[in-house]
Amino acid sequence: MSKTATTTIATTVSGDGLNAQQTVSNVNTSALPPSTVTTANGSVTVTVPAAAQGFTIYPPIGSVITKTLKGIAGDTGVPFGPGASFPASIGFAAGAIPSFVITANGIETLQVVWA
């Protein structure tokens, strides 16, 4: 049975005379199964499935672990969390990213949904 994964991000900004709304969707018919990543006190390399066109990382609600998303372990990277109960999403061309690194200051399990 074939599956389709649809990732939709909606942003609404309002107040002080500014009103803006944007919705972006990505559809991937490869429907890769979600996976989990367990962080360490240090760096963990995550292998990206070849058909993936992006991913969304869901940290545990109420996380107190600081995490940084990196291309390779030596990068400065982009921090996300702690305490962020919302996901972090990245999109890219299929096959463009073979892996990425998550550096953390503790151990927790993240859910990764591949787009």
C-alpha positions in Angstrom: 0.0 0.0 0.0 1.4 3.4 -1.0 1.6 6.2 1.5 1.9 10.0 1.3 3.5 12.3 3.9 2.3 15.9 3.9 4.1 18.5 6.0 2.2 21.8 6.5 3.5 24.8 8.3 1.1 27.7 9.0 2.3 31.1 10.4 -0.1 33.9 11.4 1.2 37.3 12.6 -1.1 40.0 13.9 -1.0 43.1 16.0 0.3 46.7 15.8 -1.3 47.1 12.4 0.5 44.0 10.9 -1.6 41.1 9.7 0.1 38.4 7.7 -0.6 34.7 7.1 1.4 32.1 5.2 0.9 28.4 4.8 3.5 26.2 3.1 3.0 22.5 2.3 5.3 19.7 1.0 4.0 16.4 -0.3 6.3 13.3 -0.5 4.8 10.2 -1.9 7.8 8.1 -0.6 6.1 8.2 2.9 9.2 7.3 4.9 8.4 6.0 8.3 9.1 8.3 11.3 12.1 7.5 13.4 13.6 8.4 16.8 16.9 9.9 17.7 18.4 9.6 21.1 20.6 12.5 21.9 23.8 12.1 24.0 25.9 14.5 26.0 27.7 15.4 22.9 27.1 14.8 19.2 24.9 12.2 17.4 25.0 11.8 13.6 21.6 11.2 12.0 21.5 9.4 8.6 18.9 10.9 6.2 17.0 8.4 4.0 17.8 9.0 0.3 14.2 9.8 -0.6 13.7 12.4 2.2 12.9 15.9 1.1 13.1 17.3 4.6 12.4 16.5 8.2 10.6 17.7 11.3 12.1 17.2 14.7 9.7 17.0 17.7 11.4 17.5 21.0 9.7 16.2 24.1 7.3 18.7 25.6 9.0 20.6 28.5 12.5 19.5 27.4 15.3 21.2 29.3 18.0 19.8 27.0 19.8 22.3 24.8 20.1 21.0 21.3 22.0 22.3 18.2 21.4 21.2 14.6 24.6 21.0 12.5 25.7 19.9 9.1 28.8 18.3 10.6 30.1 18.0 14.2 32.5 21.0 13.8 29.8 23.5 12.6 28.5 26.2 14.9 25.0 25.1 14.0 21.6 26.4 14.9 20.3 26.0 18.4 16.8 24.9 19.1 15.2 24.4 22.6 15.3 24.0 25.5 11.7 24.3 26.5 10.5 24.7 22.9 7.4 22.5 22.7 7.1 23.2 19.0 8.9 21.2 16.2 11.8 22.3 14.0 11.4 21.7 10.3 14.0 21.7 7.5 13.3 21.2 3.7 15.8 20.3 1.0 16.1 18.5 -2.3 16.0 14.7 -2.1 19.5 13.2 -1.8 21.0 16.6 -1.0 21.8 15.9 2.6 23.2 12.4 3.5 23.3 13.2 7.3 23.2 15.9 9.9 24.4 16.2 13.5 22.5 17.0 16.7 24.7 18.2 19.6 23.0 18.2 23.0 23.9 18.7 26.7 22.0 15.6 27.8 20.0 12.5 26.8 16.5 12.5 25.5 14.5 10.9 22.7 13.4 13.1 19.7 10.8 12.1 17.1 11.9 12.7 13.5 9.2 12.7 10.8 10.7 12.5 7.3 9.1 14.5 4.5 
